[in-house]
Amino acid sequence: MSDTPIFPALPDFSALIASRICHDLISPIGAIGNGVELLTMETGGAARPEFALIAASVANANARIRLFRIAFGAATGDQRIARNEVLSILTDLGHSGRITYAWTSTGDLSRREMRLVFLLLLCLETVLPYGGRVEVTQSDTAWTIRADAQRTKLDPSLWAMLTDPAAQTPVEAAQVQFALVGRDLALLGRELHTEITATGLTLRV
C-alpha cells in the first residue's frame, strides 16, 4: 500500500489570511498619511495639533501592520527580509509607542527567523505595559533579546508555554503570540532560554 497521503498537506491558512489582511491595509493607511502631508503643505507647513495626531496614529498603525505581517503572516522557503525594513518598523514603533528598540544584526535576514523574533517581541510587550527598552542582538548562532524597565508585569503561565510543550494555558486574542512561538521554535529546530530578573527579561534562541 502506498505511503503517499490521500490528501496533500494543507497550507497554513491562518498565516495566509494574516498576510492578505496586512497587505491590503498597508496601502490605504499609507494614503491617509500622504493626505495629511498634503493638508499640511496647503496650510504652509503650519503644525496643527489635529494633523500631528493623525500623522502619529498613521505611523503607528503602519508600523504595527508591517510587524504583524511578519509575525503572523506566511513565511516559506528561503524568503529574506532586508535589515533596513526591520529597522524602519522598529524605529516607527519606538517613535509612537512606549517601548524603544535597539537592533544589532548584519545583512538580510531570514523571514522564518524574523517571524519568531517578532513573535517574541510581541510577547515582551506584555511584560512592559508601562514602557521600557528592548535590545535585540544577532550572533553567528543565536538571537539575544533583552527587555529592561523600572516596572514589569509577567504572567508565569503564559511564559511557561514557550519553554514547556506540555503547558496548556488558555490565551486571548491579545496573547495569541504565546501560542505560536512553540510552532516556530519547532520549525527552526531551536530552543528558547529565558532569564527573569526584577527589572526585565532576557531571551536566547
Residue pairs with C-beta under 8 A, 6 or more apart in sequence:
11 74
12 74
14 72
15 72
15 73
15 74
15 75
16 73
16 74
18 68
18 69
18 72
18 73
18 74
19 69
19 72
19 73
19 74
22 65
22 66
22 68
22 69
22 72
22 73
23 69
25 65
26 62
26 65
26 66
26 69
29 58
29 61
29 62
29 65
30 62
32 54
32 58
33 55
33 58
33 59
33 62
36 51
36 54
36 55
36 58
37 55
39 51
40 46
40 47
40 48
40 51
56 95
56 96
57 96
59 92
59 95
59 96
60 92
60 93
60 96
60 97
62 92
63 89
63 90
63 92
63 93
63 96
64 93
66 85
66 88
66 89
67 89
67 93
67 118
67 121
67 122
70 81
70 89
70 111
70 114
70 115
70 118
71 115
71 118
71 119
71 121
71 122
71 177
72 180
73 115
75 111
75 112
75 114
75 115
78 110
79 110
79 111
79 112
80 108
80 109
80 110
80 111
81 108
81 109
81 110
81 111
81 114
82 108
82 109
83 105
83 106
83 107
83 108
83 109
86 103
86 105
86 109
86 114
87 103
90 101
90 103
91 101
93 99
93 101
94 100
94 101
98 128
98 130
98 131
98 132
99 125
99 128
99 131
99 132
99 133
99 134
100 132
100 133
100 134
101 121
101 133
101 134
101 135
101 136
102 133
102 134
102 135
102 136
103 135
103 136
104 135
104 136
104 137
104 138
105 136
105 137
105 138
106 138
109 138
112 184
112 187
112 188
113 143
113 188
115 184
116 181
116 184
116 185
116 188
116 190
116 205
117 136
117 143
117 145
117 205
119 177
119 180
119 181
119 184
120 145
120 177
120 181
120 192
120 203
120 205
121 134
121 136
121 145
122 177
123 158
123 159
123 162
123 177
123 178
123 181
124 134
124 145
124 147
124 201
124 203
126 153
126 155
126 158
126 174
126 175
127 147
127 149
127 152
127 153
127 154
127 200
127 201
128 134
128 147
128 149
128 152
128 153
129 153
130 149
130 150
130 151
130 153
131 149
132 147
132 148
132 149
132 150
132 152
132 200
133 147
133 148
133 149
134 145
134 146
134 147
134 148
135 145
135 146
135 147
135 148
136 143
136 144
136 145
136 146
137 143
137 144
137 145
137 146
142 204
142 205
143 203
143 204
143 205
144 202
144 203
144 204
145 202
145 203
145 204
145 205
146 200
146 201
146 202
146 203
147 200
147 201
147 202
148 199
148 200
149 199
149 200
150 199
152 198
152 199
152 200
152 201
154 196
154 201
157 167
157 169
158 169
158 171
158 175
158 178
159 178
159 194
160 167
160 169
161 167
161 169
161 171
161 178
161 179
161 181
161 182
162 178
162 181
162 182
162 185
162 192
162 194
163 192
163 193
163 194
165 182
169 178
171 178
171 179
181 192
185 191
185 192
185 205
190 205
191 205
192 203
192 204
192 205
193 203
193 204
193 205
194 201
194 202
194 203
194 204
195 201
195 202
195 204
